[in-house]
């Protein structure tokens, strides 16, 4: 989640677990970030990732893309 934050206070809880049967990873991040002057509450939950690193990378990409998309939508509405 913190990958999408650009300023202010960030609060988050990350989690990851390797499943014993499938050997796949569940990775998640839930938090509060500030992006372009606005506060967002976000959650990204994944299961079945090939590695922990892949899961973390996807969570970071998804959080950045979501924050950017929300910021664009809010800008469009204010103009």
N, C-alpha and C positions, 0 to 999 in steps of 0.2 A: 504494500500500500504506500509506503513512504517514497517509493520511486516516483509517484505522481505529485508529491508535495513540493511546493516551491518556496514556501515561507511559513512563518508562524509555527505554532505548536502542532505536533503530530502525536497521536496516540494510536497504538496498534497492538494487535495480538496475532502473531503468526503461528502456524502449526504445520507439522508434517509427520507423516506416519508411513512406514513401509509395511505393506500388507504381507503377512507370513505365507499365505497360500499362493497369491499371484505374483509376489515380489514387486508389485507396482506401488507407486507412491501416491498418497493423498496429500495435497498441499493446499493451504488456505491462508488468507490474510483478511482481517477485518479491522477497520479503523476509521479514524477521523483525521482528515488532512485539510490543509488550506492550499488552494490552487487558484492563482490569479485573483486573490482577494476574497474568495468565497470559501466557505467551509462545506466540506462534503463528508458524508458518512457512506462508506463503501464496504463491500464484501466481495471477495473472489474466492470461490470454492472449486477445487479440482479433484478428480479422482482418476486413477489409472495412468499416471504419468510414468514414463520409462525410468526416469531418475529424479532425485530430489532437485538437482540443478535445473533440469528441464522444467519442472513444475514451478520453481521460483521464477525462472525467466518468463514463463507464460503469465504468472500473476503480475509481475512487474509491467509487462507489455499491456495486459488488459487494464490495469489500473491507470496507466498513462493515457491509453486510448479513451477510456471512459471519462476521465477528468477533462480531457481536451474536447470531447464531443459535448459534454454538458456545458462547458464554457462557451463553445460556439453557439449552441442553442440559446443560451441565455443572452448572448450578445445580439443574436438575430431578433429576439423578442423585444429587446430594449431599444432597437432602432426603428 
